[in-house]
Amino acid sequence: MYKSIIRPLLFSLNPESAHHFTFNSLKFLHAIPGVNAIVGSSFKYSNPKLETEVFGIKFPNPVGLAAGFDKDAKLFGPLSKYGFGFIEIGTLTPVGQPGNPKPRMFRLPQDGGLINRMGFNNEGVEAAVARLKKRQPGLVIGGNIGKNKVTPNENATDDYVKCFEALFDYVDYFVVNVSSPNTPNLRELQDKEPLTQLLNTLEQRNAKKAARKPILLKIAPDVTDGQLVDIVEIVKDSGIDGVIATNTTIDRSGLTTSSEIVESIGAGGLSGKPVREKSTAVIRRLSELSKGAFPIIAVGGVYTAEDAKEKLEAGASLVQVYTGFIYEGPAMVKRILKGLVK
């Protein structure tokens, strides 16, 4: 029903309008008494074989929702009813910002992909905290943090620290996002010196807490092998807990969508099926270089159980979905989990 009726209706709208329509519809639907229970019984799938513990957190299953879908922590409760083992909110910045000019999200249906240049649009970390205070127990939530567009890179650490401190009591793990291609010069923070300084500062803050929380680094699929070597070294030296691989790509090679359409879209990060192989290659190389010394959360082109299995076999401990959820619909998570058990 999703692919035959609902998706064509949603895809008749521009992608960002479709996203807001979906959000508002889910918010309305799940406010109706009994709907949470009905949706949960239809879409959730539990099996002891799926339970896993990673960086000290127990996950009911290894399939999560990636950052970017519920940026402002507005819908994590209803979304949890669709079978996700964990949900990552954000990317959040200290101060709310509108993001880049619209249009800024584009579908590539022939390739099963999306291009976005959202630019960390969000209402600010404090607005998200107000909603997270109402979260129900038992749901694993990650907080993806970034810097404001107007903050120069030399002051970026201050922005990450502000988000870290504000969110600390309300999320289960943190993700340091220095890999979005849609904030000017952000990816420069992946270089060894600024990245070391940023992660060391956050880990020093973390160590002073009564009980520290896992910190992960989200990296781009476009990093060089030399950068991966540096990342492995930085993760070990800083004491953070792992890596999320990968963010969206700026590479446009191998697309079946016409070059005229792709060029007319312009800049942005490409996600979905076109990034699957590139993401898996980064995961495999990262696992090899680190000798499995830290956990990896995989994201990039996960649509099926086979896609998830590919990531896990490459060295990932958990996987996340985003674009696949848009193309495949709410039953996707259950299908993946059942396939993994088989």
C-alpha positions, -999 to 999 in steps of 0.1 A, spaced: 0 0 0 28 24 8 46 21 -26 13 19 -46 -7 47 -30 11 67 -2 45 71 -18 31 84 -52 10 110 -33 40 121 -12 63 121 -42 38 145 -60 49 171 -35 83 186 -33 105 166 -9 106 191 19 68 197 18 63 159 18 85 157 49 65 183 68 32 167 56 43 133 69 55 148 102 22 166 107 2 135 97 21 113 121 18 138 149 -20 140 144 -24 102 140 -4 92 170 -24 117 192 -54 94 187 -59 71 217 -49 35 208 -29 43 177 5 39 193 -5 4 204 -19 -5 170 11 8 151 36 -8 175 19 -42 171 19 -39 133 55 -26 128 76 -37 157 96 -69 156 113 -84 186 137 -113 188 164 -121 213 189 -127 185 186 -90 175 195 -76 210 229 -62 211 251 -41 235 274 -15 220 295 10 239 277 1 271 242 6 257 217 -22 253 199 -19 219 167 -40 213 178 -43 177 206 -30 155 185 -8 131 182 29 140 169 61 124 197 83 113 200 120 121 182 145 99 147 130 99 137 142 134 160 172 136 142 189 165 132 159 186 95 165 177 85 130 167 109 105 184 80 89 204 57 81 175 87 71 153 98 46 179 66 26 172 79 17 137 105 -8 150 136 12 153 162 1 179 173 36 184 167 71 171 192 99 165 179 135 166 196 165 151 218 179 138 213 205 165 232 238 169 234 261 199 212 287 183 183 280 159 190 287 123 169 286 91 194 266 70 200 272 33 176 288 9 149 266 -6 146 244 -26 172 224 -8 161 187 -11 157 168 -43 147 132 -52 166 110 -77 139 83 -81 158 65 -109 187 60 -85 168 56 -53 186 87 -38 182 121 -24 203 152 -27 200 177 1 217 210 11 195 217 42 223 234 61 216 223 97 182 239 98 169 235 134 152 254 162 183 253 185 194 228 212 173 243 240 140 238 221 150 201 216 159 197 252 124 209 262 109 181 242 134 155 253 125 161 289 91 144 281 106 113 266 94 79 277 118 54 293 132 25 273 139 44 240 176 48 230 182 83 217 214 98 202 221 135 200 238 147 168 255 180 173 271 206 150 281 243 148 261 273 137 268 285 102 280 319 114 305 304 139 340 305 124 359 272 125 383 286 151 354 289 175 336 257 165 346 238 196 326 263 217 294 254 197 299 217 201 305 221 239 273 242 243 253 214 226 270 187 246 263 203 279 227 212 271 219 177 259 239 156 283 211 146 307 186 138 279 203 116 253 221 83 255 250 90 232 265 119 212 275 122 176 299 149 165 290 160 130 319 175 112 311 158 79 280 175 64 289 191 30 261 217 35 277 241 60 306 261 45 340 249 56 326 224 81 345 194 66 378 212 73 372 202 109 379 166 98 415 175 95 438 161 121 446 191 142 411 207 146 395 173 150 419 163 177 413 195 196 375 192 193 373 156 204 398 160 232 378 190 246 345 171 245 361 140 261 376 161 289 341 175 296 327 139 294 352 126 319 341 151 345 305 138 345 293 114 372 288 89 344 302 96 310 283 90 278 295 76 245 308 101 219 309 91 183 324 109 153 304 110 120 326 110 90 322 116 53 323 89 26 347 112 7 376 109 31 410 98 18 428 67 31 453 90 48 424 108 66 410 74 77 444 65 91 443 98 110 407 92 122 416 58 136 445 74 155 424 103 167 396 80 180 421 59 200 440 89 214 410 110 223 392 81 240 359 86 222 337 55 216 333 50 179 325 63 144 294 67 123 302 60 87 291 77 66 274 110 59 263 120 24 286 122 -5 295 151 -29 304 125 -55 280 122 -85 296 94 -104 276 63 -115 242 80 -114 216 70 -140 197 103 -136 207 125 -165 236 148 -160 214 178 -170 191 171 -141 219 165 -116 237 197 -127 205 217 -124 201 205 -88 235 218 -79 254 214 -47 244 191 -18 250 158 -2 238 126 -20 223 98 1 205 65 -5 214 37 -29 241 57 -48 262 59 -16 258 23 -5 291 9 -19 312 39 -10 299 38 25 305 1 29 341 5 15 348 32 42 334 9 69 355 -20 58 387 0 55 380 17 89 375 -17 105 407 -30 89 428 0 100 415 -1 135 415 -39 138 380 -36 152 392 -15 181 360 6 183 324 2 172 311 15 139 275 26 131 268 22 94 246 45 74 244 49 37 221 30 13 204 6 36 171 -5 21 170 -42 27 182 -69 51 209 -77 25 221 -41 27 222 -42 65 240 -75 65 266 -61 40 273 -33 65 275 -56 95 298 -80 77 321 -51 67 326 -44 104 296 -24 116 279 -31 149 247 -12 142 231 3 111 209 34 104 184 42 77 171 75 64 166 77 26 156 40 25 128 48 50 114 74 26 115 51 -4 105 19 13 80 31 39 73 22 75 73 -16 70 110 -15 60 124 -18 95 104 -50 103 114 -66 69 151 -58 76 149 -72 112 132 -104 100 158 -108 73 186 -104 97 172 -131 120 169 -155 91 
